[in-house]
Amino acid sequence: MNLVDCKSALKTLKSGLPIIFPTDTLPAIGCLPKFSNIIYEFKKKG
């Protein structure tokens, strides 16, 4: 997993793309609320 700084992550989020980040158990996927449909699209393809 590539680590990026906060500015890069925010730029990715603002462009409408999701980010993957570590949690205590499994990696999580997140995005800005107005782009939440992208997560559903990724899950349908998986």
C-alpha positions as CSV (number, residue, x, y, z in Angstrom):
1,M,0.0,0.0,0.0
2,N,1.4,3.4,-1.0
3,L,1.4,6.1,1.7
4,V,0.5,9.6,0.7
5,D,0.4,12.9,2.5
6,C,-2.9,14.6,3.5
7,K,-2.7,17.1,0.6
8,S,-2.5,14.3,-2.0
9,A,-5.3,12.4,-0.3
10,L,-7.5,15.5,-0.3
11,K,-6.7,16.2,-3.9
12,T,-7.8,12.7,-4.8
13,L,-11.0,13.0,-2.8
14,K,-11.9,16.4,-4.3
15,S,-11.4,14.9,-7.8
16,G,-14.2,12.4,-7.1
17,L,-12.0,9.3,-6.6
18,P,-12.1,7.2,-3.5
19,I,-9.1,6.5,-1.2
20,I,-8.2,3.4,0.6
21,F,-6.8,3.7,4.2
22,P,-5.7,1.3,6.9
23,T,-7.9,0.6,10.0
24,D,-7.3,-1.7,13.0
25,T,-8.7,-4.7,11.1
26,L,-9.1,-4.3,7.4
27,P,-8.4,-1.5,4.8
28,A,-11.3,0.9,4.4
29,I,-12.5,2.7,1.3
30,G,-13.8,6.3,1.6
31,C,-14.8,9.3,-0.5
32,L,-16.6,12.6,-0.1
33,P,-20.3,12.2,0.4
34,K,-21.3,13.8,-2.9
35,F,-19.3,11.1,-4.7
36,S,-20.6,8.1,-2.7
37,N,-22.0,6.4,-5.7
38,I,-18.5,5.6,-6.8
39,I,-18.1,3.1,-3.9
40,Y,-21.3,1.3,-5.0
41,E,-19.9,1.1,-8.6
42,F,-16.7,-0.4,-7.4
43,K,-18.5,-3.0,-5.2
44,K,-20.7,-4.1,-8.1
45,K,-17.6,-4.9,-10.2
46,G,-15.9,-6.8,-7.4
